[in-house]
Amino acid sequence: MTNASNDILKKFNLTNKTVLVTGASRGLGRRFSYVLSSMGARVVLTARNKIKLQETEDYIKKSGGECLTVSMDVNDEKSVNEVFAKVDNLYGEVSILINNAGIAISKSSLKSTMDDWDSVMNTNLRGVFLCSKIFAKYLVNKKSSGKIVNISSIAAEKVLGNYLSSYCASKAAVSHLTRTLAYEYAKYNIQVNAIAPGYILTDLNKNYFDTIEGKEMIDLIPQKRIGNVEELDGALLLLCSAAGSFMTGSIIRVDGGHVIS
């Protein structure tokens, strides 16, 4: 390997970086945590489900990674503040936040309750804003730089059927919040970007894509397939590392061309 190649690879290295991942108990959050750990980061795994978090912790530690499991509710200001204080004491300064926690409730707007709406908005939007605000204040007080990576969706740009109005609205808000916070925090050297995945195969949706309706959905994607979680690795590492140092306010779509179809 040439010296130039080594220099390029070093830009993606996250050794001595502490990363906090929300919604790390399963799916994309579990994969993100593993990938960041594999690049040398100390990963703080957060979610409300401590049992599922333990599964992620075991997976990372078996692979030789370093992580810390902390129960946290992204909607609870006290909970988020306490976690940042705890992690700072145990692990040192947090420099990267991955706002991954999110939910969807699949109901038509006519049948949805306001509790349904609030549940989605509170987790998907309030949680992102609250964690970002507390993290940015934490960095400003320390006079440190940092990175925020939000997990949006192609639902921010594309209507996904008749039963996901709250989810689509929440992700559209997350994408625009990414841009507004990027503008606000740039003066503090805090970068704010987002990844907008298309349909990615997970344990939660794999049965759906075996149905006739699911196969019809796949046929609408220009690449004629759904993505694998590994195909988000590149965007994640770009936004978390020095390789993406001149990026802020960017939304990276990883969707097989679904939005342009």
WOBELZI-V169326 format. One record per helix or strand of 3 or more residues. SS is the DSSP state (~ for helix, > for strand). FROM is the first residue (numbers start at 1). TO is the last residue. If there is no record, write none. Layout:
BEGIN
{{SS & FROM & TO} {SS & FROM & TO}}
END
This chain:
BEGIN
{{~ & 3 & 10} {> & 18 & 22} {~ & 27 & 38} {> & 42 & 47} {~ & 50 & 62} {> & 66 & 71} {~ & 77 & 91} {> & 94 & 99} {~ & 114 & 142} {> & 146 & 151} {~ & 154 & 156} {~ & 165 & 188} {> & 190 & 197} {~ & 208 & 210} {~ & 212 & 219} {~ & 229 & 240} {~ & 242 & 244} {> & 251 & 254}}
END
